[in-house]
């Protein structure tokens, strides 16, 4: 279960990076639009990282 979870998390991080940072770096929109997109992408990274950390701690406590 742990391997599947980490694989899914890695895939989600890759997708967020590809579809999130691509528009930030390559878009021809205004600087405000780029910074808004960057804020959303960073927020998604924080949420996903927090979920991964919480799951890891929960999984370790459950199996000890």
NORQUI-V673765 format. One record per residue. N is the residue number from 1. RES is the residue in one small letter. OMEGA is omega as a letter, one per 20 degrees, with the letter a starting at -180 (999 if undefined). D_CENTER is the distance of its C-alpha to the mean C-alpha in whole Angstrom. Layout:
N,RES,OMEGA,D_CENTER
N,RES,OMEGA,D_CENTER
//
This chain:
1,x,a,20
2,x,a,18
3,x,r,17
4,x,a,16
5,x,a,14
6,x,r,12
7,x,r,13
8,x,r,11
9,x,r,8
10,x,r,9
11,x,r,9
12,x,r,6
13,x,r,4
14,x,r,8
15,x,r,8
16,x,r,6
17,x,a,8
18,x,a,11
19,x,a,11
20,x,a,10
21,x,r,11
22,x,r,14
23,x,r,15
24,x,a,15
25,x,a,17
26,x,a,19
27,x,r,20
28,x,r,24
29,x,a,23
30,x,r,24
31,x,r,22
32,x,r,22
33,x,r,20
34,x,a,18
35,x,r,17
36,x,r,16
37,x,r,13
38,x,r,12
39,x,r,12
40,x,r,10
41,x,r,7
42,x,r,8
43,x,r,8
44,x,r,5
45,x,a,3
46,x,r,7
47,x,a,7
48,x,r,5
49,x,r,6
50,x,r,9
51,x,r,10
52,x,r,10
53,x,r,12
54,x,r,14
55,x,a,15
56,x,r,16
57,x,r,18
58,x,a,19
59,x,r,20
60,x,r,22
61,x,a,24
62,x,a,25
63,x,r,26
64,x,999,28
//
